């Protein structure tokens, strides 16, 4: 049987759309979480704040739904990233903020 898929979507004010799709199955401990993240339109540096808020919301919902902790790294600026821990029903906790010379594409 194929796992059910969860879909999260966010529409930015300028018609940019961001979608996240992930299997609705709690991963086994130590297994990476690899959602499909799709942009319709071209994100710009000014979108990072709104993107960051939305992705924090989406992963907080996943942690609560699965009643499991999640460790996830997200891009928070053109060269900035954060490592966050998501626990069920709690605000995401920042573990590490870092800068990279060039973000992977």
N, CA and C of each residue as an Amber inpcrd file, in Angstrom:
protein
   315
   0.8440000  -1.1740000   0.0000000   0.0000000   0.0000000   0.0000000
   0.8930000   1.2430000   0.0000000   0.5440000   2.2060000  -0.8090000
   1.2840000   3.4640000  -0.8870000   0.8650000   4.3830000   0.2460000
   1.8640000   5.0330000   0.8480000   1.5690000   5.9480000   1.9590000
   0.7960000   7.1620000   1.4610000  -0.0890000   7.6400000   2.3060000
  -0.8450000   8.8560000   2.0170000   0.1270000  10.0370000   1.9620000
  -0.1180000  10.9700000   1.0810000   0.7260000  12.1510000   0.9490000
   0.0620000  13.3480000   1.6240000   0.8700000  14.1480000   2.2830000
   0.4070000  15.4110000   2.8600000   0.8730000  16.5400000   1.9520000
   0.0260000  17.5390000   1.7910000   0.3530000  18.6870000   0.9460000
   0.1750000  19.9660000   1.7550000   1.1870000  20.7960000   1.7210000
   1.1210000  22.1300000   2.3170000   1.3520000  23.1110000   1.1740000
   0.6600000  24.2260000   1.1820000   0.8430000  25.2260000   0.1260000
   0.7630000  26.6220000   0.7270000   1.5120000  27.5250000   0.1080000
   1.5050000  28.9230000   0.5450000   1.5650000  29.8170000  -0.6870000
   0.6840000  30.8040000  -0.7190000   0.6640000  31.7770000  -1.8150000
   1.1890000  33.1010000  -1.2730000   2.2400000  33.5960000  -1.8930000
   2.8090000  34.8860000  -1.5410000   1.9760000  35.9810000  -2.2090000
   2.0520000  37.2270000  -1.7210000   1.2310000  38.3050000  -2.2850000
   1.4370000  38.5550000  -3.7770000   2.5950000  38.2370000  -4.3160000
   2.8750000  38.5430000  -5.7280000   2.7050000  37.3410000  -6.6560000
   1.8030000  36.4240000  -6.3250000   1.4490000  35.2520000  -7.1360000
   2.4640000  34.1130000  -7.0820000   3.5340000  34.2700000  -6.3420000
   4.4830000  33.1830000  -6.1360000   3.8110000  32.1350000  -5.2550000
   3.9520000  30.8520000  -5.6030000   3.3310000  29.7780000  -4.8340000
   4.4100000  28.7740000  -4.4370000   4.3460000  28.3430000  -3.1920000
   5.2760000  27.3560000  -2.6600000   4.4830000  26.1540000  -2.1930000
   4.9060000  24.9720000  -2.6080000   4.2450000  23.7430000  -2.1910000
   5.2330000  22.7910000  -1.5460000   4.7620000  22.0500000  -0.5650000
   5.5580000  21.0280000   0.0990000   4.7220000  19.7650000   0.1130000
   5.3210000  18.6600000  -0.2950000   4.6300000  17.3760000  -0.3210000
   5.5130000  16.3550000   0.3840000   4.9000000  15.5680000   1.2780000
   5.6520000  14.5760000   2.0410000   4.7400000  13.4110000   2.3790000
   5.3260000  12.2160000   2.4720000   4.5300000  11.0550000   2.8650000
   4.0640000  11.2270000   4.2980000   2.8150000  10.8660000   4.5530000
   2.2560000  10.9720000   5.8970000   2.5810000   9.7040000   6.6860000
   3.8620000   9.4680000   6.8350000   4.3540000   8.3270000   7.5840000
   5.5100000   8.8080000   8.4430000   5.4110000   8.5960000   9.7300000
   6.5040000   8.9950000  10.6060000   7.7560000   8.2270000  10.2150000
   8.8450000   8.9440000   9.9100000  10.0700000   8.2400000   9.5200000
  10.6720000   7.4780000  10.6960000  11.4090000   6.4370000  10.3850000
  12.1170000   5.6870000  11.4210000  13.2190000   6.5800000  11.9830000
  13.5680000   6.4130000  13.2520000  14.6370000   7.2310000  13.8380000
  15.9070000   7.1880000  12.9880000  16.4930000   8.3590000  12.7760000
  17.7200000   8.4640000  11.9840000  17.5090000   8.5380000  10.4830000
  16.2670000   8.3910000  10.0400000  15.9620000   8.4560000   8.6130000
  15.7440000   9.9120000   8.2120000  16.4200000  10.3720000   7.1570000
  16.2200000  11.7690000   6.7520000  14.8110000  12.0240000   6.2390000
  14.3360000  13.2270000   6.5030000  13.0380000  13.6680000   5.9900000
  13.3240000  14.4500000   4.7190000  12.7390000  14.0070000   3.6250000
  13.0160000  14.6410000   2.3390000  11.7180000  15.0330000   1.6360000
  11.1490000  16.1520000   2.0430000   9.9220000  16.5970000   1.3710000
  10.2360000  17.1180000  -0.0330000   9.2580000  17.0380000  -0.8890000
   9.3690000  17.6750000  -2.2110000   8.9080000  19.1220000  -2.0190000
   9.7910000  20.0580000  -2.3160000   9.4640000  21.4760000  -2.2050000
   9.4780000  22.0600000  -3.6100000   8.3480000  22.6210000  -4.0080000
   8.1950000  23.1260000  -5.3710000   7.7440000  24.5820000  -5.3650000
   8.4310000  25.3750000  -6.1530000   8.0750000  26.7850000  -6.3270000
   7.3920000  26.9530000  -7.6730000   6.3160000  27.7160000  -7.6890000
   5.7050000  28.1320000  -8.9540000   5.9420000  29.6360000  -9.0270000
   6.8970000  29.9980000  -9.8490000   7.3900000  31.3610000  -9.9100000
   8.8240000  31.3770000  -9.4060000   9.4190000  32.5350000  -9.3640000
  10.8130000  32.6590000  -8.9600000  10.9090000  33.3900000  -7.6250000
  11.4000000  32.6890000  -6.5760000  11.5480000  33.3670000  -5.2890000
  12.6730000  34.4000000  -5.3470000  12.5050000  35.4590000  -4.5730000
  13.4910000  36.5360000  -4.5060000  13.9420000  36.6800000  -3.0540000
  15.0600000  37.3520000  -2.8220000  15.5460000  37.5090000  -1.4400000
  14.4890000  38.0430000  -0.4740000  13.6080000  38.9150000  -0.9380000
  12.5880000  39.4650000  -0.0390000  11.5430000  38.4290000   0.4040000
  11.5400000  37.2460000  -0.2150000  10.5980000  36.1920000   0.1670000
  11.0950000  35.3410000   1.3350000  12.3800000  35.4590000   1.7000000
  12.9390000  34.5560000   2.7060000  12.2200000  34.6140000   4.0430000
  11.8690000  35.7950000   4.5320000  11.2060000  35.8980000   5.8310000
   9.8880000  35.1580000   5.8580000   9.0880000  35.3640000   4.8340000
   7.7830000  34.7020000   4.7610000   7.9430000  33.1970000   4.5460000
   8.9120000  32.8060000   3.6940000   9.2090000  31.3860000   3.4780000
   9.5970000  30.7230000   4.8000000  10.5080000  31.3780000   5.5410000
  10.9950000  30.8290000   6.8090000   9.8320000  30.6200000   7.7760000
   8.9710000  31.6050000   7.9350000   7.8150000  31.4790000   8.8360000
   6.9210000  30.3200000   8.4210000   6.6900000  30.1960000   7.1300000
   5.8040000  29.1490000   6.6280000   6.4030000  27.7620000   6.8240000
   7.6950000  27.5890000   6.5280000   8.3190000  26.2660000   6.6550000
   8.3920000  25.8620000   8.1270000   8.6040000  26.8370000   9.0290000
   8.5890000  26.5280000  10.4590000   7.1950000  26.0330000  10.8830000
   6.1530000  26.6730000  10.3590000   4.7800000  26.2360000  10.6320000
   4.5520000  24.8080000  10.1130000   4.9510000  24.5350000   8.8700000
   4.6990000  23.2280000   8.2600000   5.3810000  22.1110000   9.0510000
   6.6280000  22.3170000   9.4430000   7.3380000  21.2650000  10.1720000
   6.8430000  21.1260000  11.6140000   6.3740000  22.2030000  12.2020000
   5.7700000  22.1010000  13.5320000   4.5000000  21.2420000  13.4420000
   3.7180000  21.4460000  12.3870000   2.5120000  20.6260000  12.1780000
   2.8700000  19.1530000  11.9850000   3.9360000  18.8720000  11.2410000
   4.3600000  17.4740000  11.0420000   4.7670000  16.8310000  12.3620000
   5.5570000  17.5550000  13.1770000   5.9970000  17.0020000  14.4640000
   4.7900000  16.6860000  15.3510000   3.8160000  17.5680000  15.3570000
   2.6180000  17.3520000  16.1690000   1.7970000  16.1940000  15.6110000
   1.6240000  16.1500000  14.3060000   0.8410000  15.0800000  13.6790000
   1.4540000  13.7090000  13.9600000   2.7950000  13.6300000  13.8410000
   3.4860000  12.3560000  14.0240000   3.8610000  12.0870000  15.4810000
   3.6500000  13.0790000  16.3650000   4.0590000  12.9540000  17.7710000
   5.5120000  12.4840000  17.8630000   6.3510000  13.2220000  17.1470000
   7.7540000  12.8660000  17.0430000   8.5950000  14.1220000  16.8810000
   9.8280000  14.0760000  17.3380000  10.7600000  15.1860000  17.1300000
  11.3450000  15.1130000  15.7310000  11.5860000  16.2850000  15.1540000
  12.1640000  16.3890000  13.8130000  13.3340000  17.3590000  13.8800000
  14.4380000  17.0060000  13.2530000  15.5770000  17.8960000  13.0790000
  15.6070000  18.2690000  11.6010000  15.6030000  19.5690000  11.3040000
  15.5330000  19.9980000   9.9070000  16.3810000  21.2520000   9.7020000
  17.1130000  21.2800000   8.6100000  17.8970000  22.4580000   8.2320000
  17.1340000  23.2000000   7.1470000  17.0260000  24.5260000   7.2960000
  16.3120000  25.3160000   6.3000000  17.1150000  26.5460000   5.9330000
  16.9660000  26.9580000   4.7120000  17.5980000  28.1840000   4.2330000
  16.7740000  29.3580000   4.7430000  17.4500000  30.2940000   5.4180000
  16.7320000  31.4230000   6.0080000  17.1250000  32.7570000   5.4050000
  18.0000000  32.7440000   4.4340000  18.4380000  33.9480000   3.7320000
  19.2840000  33.5240000   2.5480000  19.7190000  34.4740000   1.7370000
  20.4910000  34.1100000   0.5430000  21.7110000  33.2380000   0.8510000
  22.3830000  33.4690000   1.9650000  23.5260000  32.6250000   2.3550000
  23.4070000  32.1540000   3.7960000  22.2200000  32.2770000   4.3850000
  22.0060000  31.9060000   5.7820000  21.1540000  30.6490000   5.8810000
  21.4390000  29.8690000   6.9200000  20.6720000  28.6450000   7.1650000
  20.5180000  28.4420000   8.6620000  19.5470000  27.6160000   9.0250000
  19.2600000  27.3090000  10.4270000  19.0340000  25.8120000  10.5690000
  19.4910000  25.2860000  11.6700000  19.1840000  23.9220000  12.0490000
  18.1800000  24.0200000  13.1890000  16.9850000  23.4560000  12.9950000
  15.8910000  23.5780000  13.9610000  15.4370000  22.2090000  14.4490000
  15.0060000  22.1860000  15.7100000  14.3730000  20.9990000  16.2890000
  12.8990000  21.3270000  16.4770000  12.0510000  20.4340000  15.9970000
  10.6060000  20.5670000  16.1170000  10.1140000  19.4580000  17.0350000
   9.4450000  19.8420000  18.1120000   8.8410000  18.8800000  19.0370000
   7.3340000  19.0740000  19.0090000   6.5730000  17.9920000  19.1990000
   5.1160000  18.0930000  19.1300000   4.5550000  19.1860000  20.0380000
   3.7340000  20.0540000  19.4600000   3.0360000  21.0780000  20.2170000
   3.9040000  22.1930000  20.7760000   5.1530000  22.2980000  20.3440000
   6.0640000  23.3280000  20.8490000   6.5740000  24.2030000  19.7180000
   7.0440000  25.3820000  20.0930000   7.6730000  26.2570000  19.1070000
   8.9860000  25.6250000  18.6560000   9.3510000  25.7970000  17.3870000
  10.6230000  25.2580000  16.9080000  11.7940000  25.8560000  17.6980000
  12.7890000  25.0370000  17.9720000  13.9640000  25.4780000  18.7310000
  15.1770000  25.5820000  17.8020000  15.8100000  26.7380000  17.8060000
  17.0090000  26.9520000  17.0000000  18.1830000  26.2440000  17.6490000
  18.8270000  25.3480000  16.9110000  20.0190000  24.6500000  17.3850000
  21.2870000  25.3100000  16.8790000  21.2380000  25.7970000  15.6500000
  22.4330000  26.3630000  15.0330000  22.0260000  27.2820000  13.8880000
  22.6130000  28.4580000  13.8550000  22.4410000  29.3660000  12.7040000
  23.8190000  29.4850000  12.0620000  23.8550000  29.4000000  10.7340000
  25.1560000  29.4550000  10.0790000  25.0440000  30.1060000   8.7100000
  26.1930000  30.5060000   8.1960000  26.2840000  31.1480000   6.8920000
  27.1600000  30.2820000   6.0120000  26.7700000  30.1550000   4.7660000
  27.5920000  29.4160000   3.7980000  27.9560000  30.3740000   2.6700000
  29.0940000  30.1150000   2.0620000  29.5540000  30.9920000   0.9890000
  28.6110000  30.9500000  -0.1960000  28.1520000  29.7570000  -0.5460000
  27.2120000  29.6060000  -1.6540000  26.2450000  28.4850000  -1.3110000
  24.9570000  28.7800000  -1.3620000  23.9570000  27.7670000  -1.0500000
  23.8400000  26.8060000  -2.2360000  23.6350000  25.5030000  -1.9450000
  23.4360000  24.5420000  -3.0410000  22.1240000  24.8560000  -3.7660000
  22.0920000  24.5200000  -5.0230000  20.9070000  24.7770000  -5.8310000
  19.9690000  23.6090000  -5.7490000
